[in-house]
Amino acid sequence: MIAITGASGQLGRLVINELLKSVPAQSLVAVVRTPSKLADLAEQGVIVRQGDYTQPESLVSAFEGVDKVLLISSSEVGQRAVQHKNAIQAAKKAGVKLLAYTSILKADTSPLALAEEHVQTEAFLADSGVPYVLLRNGWYSENYMASVPVALQTGAVFGSAGDGLIASAARADYAAAAAAVLVADDQAGKVYELAGDKAYTLNDLAEEIGAQTGKTVVYTNMPEADYAKALEDAGIPGPFAAILADSDTGASHGGLFSDSKDLSKLIGRETTPMKESVRQALAG
């Protein structure tokens, strides 16, 4: 039995879809705060259980009879460490034999503020006694593809990454890697640095958007504080805008780059190139 937390989220659903290619639906447990959101998966035979990161006992029940758990990191920045600890302790109580955790690329050396709670979670795992494997996910290409409409309106991609290389990959690539690890044997103790095969700068991204649309699109680099304010002015909540700007700046210090090729090795193919992600974003 394999359980996937955060199963109604974008990554969770993709992981389940990948697993369904090789694992019987009745061997999958989708753990979600609101089970009604996964009625479609329940109809396919997937076991849907209620589980909330803030309610430890609900997680113990959700993990009952489960051999492996994919702990998808919480989206509630600032609350993640406590929520993840709840899930890890629940997995231990339930006798889970392997916990796979979606951490962040190069967590132990990352310059990104986002890394802090992932580092804390990795420490909880190390102390828990639960066998675990770390899936240190790099940046999702979708994080930058959201800027494509703005780039077409303004003729510019904005950011604070300078010339930093970004080895992003499509969310589906990371989902495929998680599924591959969950169905494989002997994964306990492994650490995967997961990133796209071909890195690019935000200037490269701007040029690609321009090339595919026939429009002039440039990259405008901004001081971190100015970029955060621009994101906030665009409607992004202040705390999250600050995190995005910090991550962009982190890219200028190598925080979003890795040449490990762990991701493409796990999925058995090249990762989705930025050019293809742009094409998909333009297609709507």
Rosetta silent file (secondary structure, phi, psi, omega in degrees, C-alpha in Angstrom):
SEQUENCE: MIAITGASGQLGRLVINELLKSVPAQSLVAVVRTPSKLADLAEQGVIVRQGDYTQPESLVSAFEGVDKVLLISSSEVGQRAVQHKNAIQAAKKAGVKLLAYTSILKADTSPLALAEEHVQTEAFLADSGVPYVLLRNGWYSENYMASVPVALQTGAVFGSAGDGLIASAARADYAAAAAAVLVADDQAGKVYELAGDKAYTLNDLAEEIGAQTGKTVVYTNMPEADYAKALEDAGIPGPFAAILADSDTGASHGGLFSDSKDLSKLIGRETTPMKESVRQALAG
SCORE:     score description
SCORE:     0.000 S_00000001
   1 L     0.000  133.774 -179.969    0.000    0.000    0.000 S_00000001
   2 E  -122.075  125.834  177.810    1.285    3.438   -0.984 S_00000001
   3 E  -106.896  141.681  177.554   -0.138    6.639    0.510 S_00000001
   4 E  -122.601  118.950  177.565    0.192   10.076   -1.051 S_00000001
   5 L   -84.067  165.991 -178.674   -0.458   13.124    1.109 S_00000001
   6 L    56.096   36.568 -167.430   -1.692   16.389   -0.359 S_00000001
   7 L   -69.873  -17.110  179.048   -3.362   14.202   -2.935 S_00000001
   8 L   -91.179   -4.820  178.728   -5.740   16.844   -4.272 S_00000001
   9 L   -76.382  172.870 -177.093   -2.903   19.246   -5.056 S_00000001
  10 H   -61.171  -46.965 -179.737   -1.302   19.638   -8.456 S_00000001
  11 H   -69.288  -43.653 -177.826    1.713   17.456   -7.668 S_00000001
  12 H   -57.663  -45.652  179.377   -0.273   14.886   -5.697 S_00000001
  13 H   -63.580  -39.908  179.800   -2.718   14.236   -8.514 S_00000001
  14 H   -65.062  -39.171  178.431    0.104   13.892  -11.019 S_00000001
  15 H   -63.437  -45.260  179.665    1.897   11.366   -8.803 S_00000001
  16 H   -61.817  -42.376  178.100   -1.262    9.295   -8.437 S_00000001
  17 H   -60.637  -38.524  177.423   -1.831    9.355  -12.191 S_00000001
  18 H   -66.378  -45.367 -178.373    1.741    8.103  -12.688 S_00000001
  19 H   -63.991  -34.608 -179.367    1.344    5.359  -10.108 S_00000001
  20 L   -63.540  -15.890  177.351   -1.903    4.179  -11.671 S_00000001
  21 L   -72.024  -21.804 -175.912    0.116    3.192  -14.750 S_00000001
  22 L  -135.950   -8.436 -176.743    1.805    0.392  -12.796 S_00000001
  23 L  -121.128  133.973  177.444    0.056    0.026   -9.423 S_00000001
  24 L   -58.429  140.240 -177.497   -3.507   -1.266   -8.854 S_00000001
  25 H   -55.226  -37.139 -176.579   -5.831    1.526   -7.748 S_00000001
  26 H   -72.088   -6.133  176.037   -6.814   -0.384   -4.619 S_00000001
  27 H   -98.046    3.732 -179.418   -3.169   -0.321   -3.506 S_00000001
  28 E  -111.015  134.626  177.721   -3.097    3.490   -3.495 S_00000001
  29 E  -116.523  115.303  178.193   -4.258    5.643   -0.589 S_00000001
  30 E   -94.508  114.858 -177.860   -4.961    9.288   -1.398 S_00000001
  31 E   -99.724  124.469 -172.313   -4.730   11.346    1.783 S_00000001
  32 E  -148.968  150.231 -179.883   -6.548   14.651    1.594 S_00000001
  33 L   -66.035  -39.660 -178.215   -8.075   17.234    3.890 S_00000001
  34 L  -122.821   95.590 -175.078  -11.395   17.182    2.006 S_00000001
  35 H   -54.762  -30.371 -177.834  -12.133   13.708    0.566 S_00000001
  36 H   -61.689  -21.015  178.876  -14.951   14.966   -1.661 S_00000001
  37 H   -69.585  -14.822 -176.153  -12.319   16.669   -3.819 S_00000001
  38 H  -116.044   30.491  179.611  -11.114   13.240   -4.924 S_00000001
  39 H   -58.903  -34.705 -178.955  -14.429   11.649   -5.864 S_00000001
  40 H   -65.720  -38.316  178.134  -13.077   10.974   -9.350 S_00000001
  41 H   -71.323  -37.698  177.512  -10.140    8.963   -7.968 S_00000001
  42 H   -60.210  -37.905  178.952  -12.431    7.057   -5.598 S_00000001
  43 H   -65.213  -26.203  178.566  -14.521    6.039   -8.608 S_00000001
  44 L   -83.712   -5.240  179.127  -11.364    4.575  -10.162 S_00000001
  45 L   104.914   -3.713  177.295  -10.813    2.436   -7.060 S_00000001
  46 L   -68.753  136.947  178.128   -8.236    4.576   -5.262 S_00000001
  47 E   -78.574  120.710 -179.180   -8.713    4.502   -1.482 S_00000001
  48 E  -107.583  123.708 -179.298   -9.429    8.057   -0.319 S_00000001
  49 E  -126.539  145.488  177.761   -8.846    8.867    3.359 S_00000001
  50 E   -78.423  133.377  177.279   -9.184   12.078    5.304 S_00000001
  51 L  -157.184  133.557 -175.819   -5.942   13.389    6.725 S_00000001
  52 E  -128.036  128.398 -179.770   -4.931   16.855    7.887 S_00000001
  53 L   -57.656  -23.653 -178.728   -1.357   17.944    8.654 S_00000001
  54 L   -92.207   -2.177 -179.842   -2.725   19.903   11.626 S_00000001
  55 E  -125.392   85.416 -173.483   -4.585   16.875   13.035 S_00000001
  56 H   -51.961  -40.168 -177.003   -1.975   14.185   13.832 S_00000001
  57 H   -66.274  -30.215  177.585   -4.478   11.492   14.787 S_00000001
  58 H   -66.312  -31.613  179.629   -6.200   11.818   11.414 S_00000001
  59 H   -74.445  -36.669  176.593   -2.868   11.031    9.781 S_00000001
  60 H   -59.568  -43.987  178.677   -2.297    7.958   11.941 S_00000001
  61 H   -66.473  -39.982 -178.524   -5.643    6.635   10.742 S_00000001
  62 H   -65.078  -30.989 -176.943   -4.899    7.605    7.146 S_00000001
  63 L   -91.086    1.965 -177.355   -1.600    5.711    7.220 S_00000001
  64 L   -60.555  127.207  178.587   -3.037    2.524    8.732 S_00000001
  65 L    77.532    6.780 -177.395   -1.895   -0.530    6.795 S_00000001
  66 L   -91.606  137.803  178.495    0.318    1.581    4.535 S_00000001
  67 L   -89.819  -42.809 -176.788    3.836    0.445    3.616 S_00000001
  68 E  -129.196  143.031  178.205    5.130    3.609    1.916 S_00000001
  69 E  -125.879  133.821  167.619    4.161    7.266    2.253 S_00000001
  70 E   -99.253  110.405  177.370    4.905   10.156   -0.055 S_00000001
  71 E   -91.213  100.979  176.542    4.927   13.235    2.178 S_00000001
  72 L   -82.788  126.848 -173.905    4.325   16.154   -0.176 S_00000001
  73 L   -57.460  142.072 -179.572    5.447   19.316    1.549 S_00000001
  74 L   -63.168  152.526  177.528    2.715   21.552    2.880 S_00000001
  75 L   -89.677   -3.147 -175.561    1.841   24.738    1.010 S_00000001
  76 L   -91.931   82.329 -179.226    1.500   26.686    4.253 S_00000001
  77 L   -58.281  132.984 -176.421    4.884   28.397    4.470 S_00000001
  78 L   100.327  -23.370  178.186    5.701   29.189    8.080 S_00000001
  79 L  -113.293   -4.196 -171.021    3.645   26.235    9.338 S_00000001
  80 H   -60.423  -47.996 -173.214    5.397   23.537    7.336 S_00000001
  81 H   -57.035  -47.186  179.971    7.921   22.270    9.876 S_00000001
  82 H   -64.728  -43.463 -178.630    5.299   21.547   12.547 S_00000001
  83 H   -64.450  -41.718  179.333    2.897   20.022   10.020 S_00000001
  84 H   -65.898  -38.256  178.597    5.586   17.795    8.540 S_00000001
  85 H   -62.212  -39.634  176.530    6.652   16.662   12.004 S_00000001
  86 H   -57.848  -44.568 -178.462    3.048   15.644   12.675 S_00000001
  87 H   -66.851  -39.706 -179.737    3.057   13.538    9.507 S_00000001
  88 H   -65.823  -44.069  178.588    6.406   11.922   10.309 S_00000001
  89 H   -64.514  -36.691  177.855    5.305   11.000   13.828 S_00000001
  90 H   -65.587  -40.773  178.625    2.049    9.608   12.446 S_00000001
  91 H   -61.902  -38.430  178.468    3.980    7.495    9.947 S_00000001
  92 H   -65.514  -45.003  179.784    6.072    6.098   12.789 S_00000001
  93 H   -61.950  -34.741 -177.137    2.988    5.252   14.862 S_00000001
  94 L   -82.762   -5.789  178.381    1.416    3.546   11.855 S_00000001
  95 L    76.627   28.043  178.968    4.517    1.437   11.225 S_00000001
  96 L   -62.038  137.012 -175.273    5.259    2.874    7.789 S_00000001
  97 L   -90.718  -18.692  177.382    8.298    1.180    6.229 S_00000001
  98 E  -155.673  131.852  175.721    9.419    4.039    3.970 S_00000001
  99 E  -119.382  121.630  175.617    8.649    7.750    3.877 S_00000001
 100 E  -101.210  129.312 -175.349    9.574    9.750    0.780 S_00000001
 101 E  -120.086  131.464  177.378    9.672   13.506    1.361 S_00000001
 102 E   -84.731   95.553 -179.808    9.567   16.267   -1.249 S_00000001
 103 E   -91.002 -155.349 -178.973   12.287   18.584    0.016 S_00000001
 104 E  -123.069  149.271 -177.034   14.060   21.404   -1.846 S_00000001
 105 L   -51.164  127.909  177.336   17.086   21.288   -4.139 S_00000001
 106 L    50.007   47.221 -172.539   20.381   21.183   -2.196 S_00000001
 107 L   -49.430  -42.996 -173.516   18.453   21.852    1.012 S_00000001
 108 L   -72.092  -15.124  179.089   21.499   21.772    3.279 S_00000001
 109 L  -126.164    5.099 -174.731   23.363   24.458    1.307 S_00000001
 110 L   -65.373  137.874  175.502   20.491   26.343   -0.355 S_00000001
 111 L   -83.523   -3.783 -176.167   20.523   30.163   -0.153 S_00000001
 112 L   -78.256  137.471  175.941   16.715   30.242   -0.429 S_00000001
 113 L   -60.641  -30.637  179.030   14.655   31.230    2.618 S_00000001
 114 L   -59.298  -22.264 -174.230   12.238   28.491    1.560 S_00000001
 115 H   -71.393  -24.571 -171.333   14.874   25.910    2.467 S_00000001
 116 H   -54.791  -49.131 -178.021   14.720   26.517    6.217 S_00000001
 117 H   -70.968  -28.054  175.714   11.605   24.476    6.921 S_00000001
 118 H   -68.966  -39.872  177.207   12.786   21.721    4.593 S_00000001
 119 H   -61.686  -42.919  178.410   16.065   21.507    6.528 S_00000001
 120 H   -61.974  -41.661 -179.783   14.076   21.253    9.759 S_00000001
 121 H   -65.488  -41.597  178.003   11.918   18.499    8.256 S_00000001
 122 H   -60.635  -36.703  177.921   14.973   16.564    7.078 S_00000001
 123 H   -67.298  -41.198  176.471   16.316   16.768   10.634 S_00000001
 124 H   -58.796  -43.375 -179.780   13.010   15.450   12.022 S_00000001
 125 H   -62.050  -44.153 -178.317   13.225   12.550    9.601 S_00000001
 126 H   -61.595  -32.857 -178.030   16.801   11.746   10.592 S_00000001
 127 H   -89.553   -9.568 -169.657   15.788   11.614   14.256 S_00000001
 128 H   -78.163  -28.640 -174.102   12.501    9.762   13.728 S_00000001
 129 L    86.432   -4.523  176.620   13.725    6.243   13.128 S_00000001
 130 L   -83.251  127.967  175.814   11.434    5.979   10.096 S_00000001
 131 L   -59.961  134.987 -175.665   13.293    4.785    6.956 S_00000001
 132 E  -145.216  160.626  175.288   13.176    7.664    4.475 S_00000001
 133 E  -133.369  139.096 -178.045   14.283    8.913    1.081 S_00000001
 134 E  -101.376  124.467  173.822   14.683   12.573    0.146 S_00000001
 135 E  -105.261   91.128 -176.404   13.311   13.906   -3.115 S_00000001
 136 E   -83.609   90.508 -175.212   14.958   17.312   -3.223 S_00000001
 137 E   -73.629  134.067  171.490   12.851   18.970   -5.876 S_00000001
 138 L   -79.778 -163.548 -176.262   14.193   21.874   -7.865 S_00000001
 139 L   -74.207  141.562  172.429   12.062   24.667   -9.283 S_00000001
 140 E   -79.230  132.377  176.672    8.909   23.888  -11.224 S_00000001
 141 H   -57.596  -32.317 -179.680    9.012   25.419  -14.707 S_00000001
 142 H   -58.520  -26.015  178.669    5.367   26.348  -14.142 S_00000001
 143 H   -60.131  -35.024  179.936    6.538   28.884  -11.547 S_00000001
 144 H   -92.633  -26.508 -179.946    8.001   30.959  -14.368 S_00000001
 145 H   -65.895  -21.384  177.225    5.470   30.096  -17.044 S_00000001
 146 L   -63.996  -18.510 -179.030    2.899   32.034  -15.025 S_00000001
 147 L   -87.887   -4.675 -176.981    4.784   35.174  -16.109 S_00000001
 148 H   -60.625  -47.247  178.563    4.266   34.516  -19.835 S_00000001
 149 H   -58.385  -39.468  178.933    0.983   36.496  -20.129 S_00000001
 150 H   -65.261  -40.209  179.606    2.594   39.449  -18.344 S_00000001
 151 H   -61.878  -37.301  179.789    5.604   39.241  -20.646 S_00000001
 152 H   -71.724  -32.447  179.526    3.339   39.435  -23.677 S_00000001
 153 H   -74.805  -39.957 -171.659    1.490   42.436  -22.249 S_00000001
 154 H  -103.656  -14.640 -176.201    4.542   44.380  -21.127 S_00000001
 155 L    76.860   17.049 -177.779    7.275   43.108  -23.438 S_00000001
 156 E  -148.508  147.093  166.851    9.350   42.083  -20.439 S_00000001
 157 E  -100.963  126.355 -178.243   10.089   39.257  -18.036 S_00000001
 158 E  -104.679  147.691  178.274   10.742   40.714  -14.591 S_00000001
 159 E  -178.894 -177.110  177.480   12.848   39.191  -11.861 S_00000001
 160 L  -133.617   31.713 -175.983   15.839   39.499   -9.557 S_00000001
 161 L   -92.038   -6.200 -178.027   17.782   36.425  -10.668 S_00000001
 162 L    56.935 -132.824  178.056   20.469   38.244  -12.628 S_00000001
 163 L   -98.263   17.799 -177.846   22.370   35.765  -14.778 S_00000001
 164 L   -61.458  139.040  178.647   21.647   32.889  -12.421 S_00000001
 165 L   -82.799  135.639 -178.364   21.086   29.515  -14.061 S_00000001
 166 E  -118.116  112.186 -179.464   17.720   27.882  -13.432 S_00000001
 167 L   -99.203   66.455 -177.963   17.567   24.112  -13.870 S_00000001
 168 L   -84.432  167.691  175.362   13.812   23.819  -13.663 S_00000001
 169 E  -147.261  163.681  179.915   11.630   20.969  -14.868 S_00000001
 170 L   -69.387  148.722  178.806    7.928   20.444  -15.402 S_00000001
 171 H   -55.407  -35.648  179.649    5.862   19.451  -12.386 S_00000001
 172 H   -63.835  -30.101  177.301    4.975   16.246  -14.239 S_00000001
 173 H   -65.393  -44.942  179.116    8.671   15.338  -14.371 S_00000001
 174 H   -65.671  -36.062  178.137    8.956   15.534  -10.591 S_00000001
 175 H   -63.863  -42.342  179.153    5.752   13.521  -10.237 S_00000001
 176 H   -63.642  -37.322  178.643    7.153   10.792  -12.456 S_00000001
 177 H   -66.515  -42.922  178.794   10.319   10.691  -10.357 S_00000001
 178 H   -61.166  -43.253  179.143    8.351   10.371   -7.122 S_00000001
 179 H   -62.391  -41.177 -179.719    6.320    7.529   -8.588 S_00000001
 180 H   -62.122  -41.004  179.156    9.489    5.766   -9.751 S_00000001
 181 H   -67.858  -39.289 -177.226   10.994    5.934   -6.261 S_00000001
 182 H   -67.357  -28.200 -179.584    7.793    4.719   -4.612 S_00000001
 183 H   -95.321   -6.577 -178.695    7.615    1.560   -6.721 S_00000001
 184 L   -87.647  161.928  176.966   11.340    0.799   -6.501 S_00000001
 185 L   -95.324  162.508  171.194   13.088   -1.309   -3.874 S_00000001
 186 L    54.551   52.913  179.648   15.896   -0.318   -1.505 S_00000001
 187 L  -100.396  -15.755 -177.476   15.304    3.441   -1.466 S_00000001
 188 L   -57.430  131.984  177.865   15.829    4.125    2.246 S_00000001
 189 L    91.534   -6.782 -178.706   18.738    6.486    2.877 S_00000001
 190 L   -84.648  150.079  177.364   18.940    7.845   -0.642 S_00000001
 191 E  -128.697  119.115 -179.979   19.014   11.551   -1.465 S_00000001
 192 E  -107.736  124.600  173.931   18.008   12.689   -4.938 S_00000001
 193 E   -94.350  104.674 -169.611   18.896   16.188   -6.167 S_00000001
 194 E  -102.728  121.298 -177.954   16.175   16.664   -8.752 S_00000001
 195 L  -155.179  164.261  179.459   16.518   19.329  -11.446 S_00000001
 196 L   -69.509  154.257 -178.146   16.065   19.865  -15.160 S_00000001
 197 L   -69.774  -37.352 -173.721   18.694   18.694  -17.627 S_00000001
 198 L  -117.560  112.377 -178.901   19.098   22.025  -19.425 S_00000001
 199 L   -83.601  159.232 -179.501   19.461   25.179  -17.362 S_00000001
 200 E  -149.097  162.848  173.365   18.588   28.660  -18.570 S_00000001
 201 L  -100.026  169.118  176.848   18.641   32.263  -17.412 S_00000001
 202 H   -69.366  -23.905  172.874   15.621   34.553  -17.256 S_00000001
 203 H   -66.279  -40.219  176.411   17.130   36.364  -20.219 S_00000001
 204 H   -62.191  -40.295  179.357   16.972   33.059  -22.101 S_00000001
 205 H   -62.364  -45.653  179.471   13.341   32.707  -21.041 S_00000001
 206 H   -60.069  -43.798  179.874   12.503   36.180  -22.334 S_00000001
 207 H   -63.902  -37.516 -179.626   14.191   35.446  -25.654 S_00000001
 208 H   -67.975  -41.540  176.711   12.309   32.156  -25.994 S_00000001
 209 H   -60.593  -42.811  178.396    8.948   33.817  -25.375 S_00000001
 210 H   -63.761  -41.944 -178.272    9.877   36.388  -28.007 S_00000001
 211 H   -64.154  -37.543 -176.985   11.019   33.738  -30.481 S_00000001
 212 H   -81.402  -16.782 -177.617    7.793   31.765  -30.172 S_00000001
 213 H  -112.429  -12.355 -177.206    5.514   34.795  -30.454 S_00000001
 214 L    75.607   12.752  179.785    7.437   37.025  -32.854 S_00000001
 215 L  -107.272  159.210  176.371    7.347   39.811  -30.264 S_00000001
 216 L   -84.613  116.773  178.822   10.193   41.656  -28.598 S_00000001
 217 L  -129.319  127.069 -178.404   10.502   40.435  -25.008 S_00000001
 218 E  -118.115  162.709  174.337   13.429   41.434  -22.776 S_00000001
 219 E   -97.970  127.976  177.889   14.488   40.499  -19.280 S_00000001
 220 E  -111.288  109.825 -179.577   14.374   43.313  -16.740 S_00000001
 221 E   -85.400  136.127 -175.860   16.457   42.588  -13.652 S_00000001
 222 L  -129.194  154.552  170.466   15.350   44.348  -10.485 S_00000001
 223 L   -59.661  148.039 -174.952   16.577   44.695   -6.911 S_00000001
 224 H   -53.159  -45.768 -177.676   14.932   42.058   -4.742 S_00000001
 225 H   -63.415  -39.354  179.513   12.826   44.548   -2.756 S_00000001
 226 H   -66.746  -39.788  179.364   11.578   46.231   -5.931 S_00000001
 227 H   -66.262  -41.393  178.150   10.666   42.899   -7.479 S_00000001
 228 H   -60.467  -41.725  179.375    8.806   41.842   -4.342 S_00000001
 229 H   -66.481  -38.519  178.675    6.826   45.095   -4.427 S_00000001
 230 H   -62.855  -40.303  178.373    6.055   44.611   -8.117 S_00000001
 231 H   -65.572  -40.484  179.395    4.705   41.129   -7.385 S_00000001
 232 H   -65.616  -41.453  178.004    2.629   42.471   -4.527 S_00000001
 233 H   -63.034  -26.634  179.557    1.270   45.252   -6.740 S_00000001
 234 L   -81.855   -0.871  175.587    0.299   42.548   -9.229 S_00000001
 235 L   109.115    0.170  178.563   -1.920   40.950   -6.597 S_00000001
 236 L   -82.229  131.643  179.653    0.382   38.411   -4.956 S_00000001
 237 L   -53.075  140.695 -174.956    0.116   38.437   -1.135 S_00000001
 238 H   -48.671  -52.404 -178.563    3.018   40.272    0.472 S_00000001
 239 H   -60.029  -39.868 -179.642    4.631   37.364    2.360 S_00000001
 240 H   -72.582  -35.839  176.117    4.517   35.104   -0.712 S_00000001
 241 H   -60.292  -39.912  178.909    5.797   37.902   -2.969 S_00000001
 242 H   -65.247  -38.509  178.739    8.780   38.255   -0.632 S_00000001
 243 H   -65.657  -43.294  179.386    9.445   34.513   -0.827 S_00000001
 244 H   -62.924  -42.845 -179.934    9.318   34.532   -4.631 S_00000001
 245 H   -65.965  -40.717  176.961   11.687   37.491   -4.818 S_00000001
 246 H   -61.040  -40.694 -179.955   14.050   35.844   -2.338 S_00000001
 247 H   -66.159  -38.375  176.468   14.018   32.671   -4.434 S_00000001
 248 H   -61.742  -46.599  178.027   14.811   34.661   -7.554 S_00000001
 249 H   -62.540  -37.732  177.154   17.752   36.275   -5.815 S_00000001
 250 H   -59.832  -32.356  177.615   18.767   32.836   -4.602 S_00000001
 251 H   -62.513  -33.231  179.614   18.933   31.761   -8.224 S_00000001
 252 L   -69.404  -14.636  177.937   21.647   34.357   -8.779 S_00000001
 253 L  -108.708   18.597  176.334   23.682   32.499   -6.131 S_00000001
 254 L    86.633    8.480 -174.684   23.156   29.060   -7.678 S_00000001
 255 L   -69.194  -20.578 -178.831   20.149   28.106   -5.577 S_00000001
 256 L  -112.195   19.460 -178.129   18.064   26.845   -8.510 S_00000001
 257 L  -121.332  138.604  169.646   20.841   25.044  -10.382 S_00000001
 258 L  -155.544  142.813  176.233   22.106   21.479  -10.298 S_00000001
 259 L  -111.530   28.957 -174.068   23.711   19.329  -12.960 S_00000001
 260 L   -67.474  -31.934 -175.301   23.115   16.064  -11.086 S_00000001
 261 L    63.864   14.518  177.160   20.819   14.519  -13.757 S_00000001
 262 H   -59.004  -37.375 -175.358   19.159   12.520  -10.955 S_00000001
 263 H   -66.385  -50.828 -178.470   15.748   13.496  -12.313 S_00000001
 264 H   -66.537  -30.439  176.672   16.208   12.295  -15.871 S_00000001
 265 H   -65.490  -41.405 -178.816   17.833    9.094  -14.601 S_00000001
 266 H   -67.750  -39.335 -174.730   14.809    8.326  -12.436 S_00000001
 267 H   -92.099   -7.003  174.644   12.235    8.990  -15.140 S_00000001
 268 L    72.226   23.826  177.735   14.222    7.349  -17.938 S_00000001
 269 L  -160.918  169.538  174.793   14.023   10.295  -20.314 S_00000001
 270 L   -67.612  149.429  176.010   15.139   13.886  -20.687 S_00000001
 271 L   -72.473  159.720 -178.541   13.313   16.398  -18.560 S_00000001
 272 L   -64.706  120.026 -177.881   10.816   18.727  -20.222 S_00000001
 273 L   -70.927  153.501  179.075   12.813   21.604  -21.762 S_00000001
 274 H   -54.488  -38.584 -179.356   11.954   25.221  -21.013 S_00000001
 275 H   -57.103  -41.265 -179.994   11.108   25.721  -24.703 S_00000001
 276 H   -70.045  -37.478  178.362    8.329   23.114  -24.449 S_00000001
 277 H   -64.295  -38.685  176.569    6.987   24.643  -21.237 S_00000001
 278 H   -63.494  -43.594 -179.473    6.784   28.025  -22.982 S_00000001
 279 H   -59.740  -44.015 -179.552    4.961   26.417  -25.903 S_00000001
 280 H   -66.008  -39.084 -179.852    2.433   24.850  -23.537 S_00000001
 281 H   -65.250  -38.392  179.686    1.968   28.116  -21.656 S_00000001
 282 H   -70.814  -29.185  179.335    1.284   29.986  -24.896 S_00000001
 283 H   -74.472  -13.317  175.816   -1.189   27.309  -25.953 S_00000001
 284 L    88.326    0.000    0.000   -3.154   28.105  -22.839 S_00000001
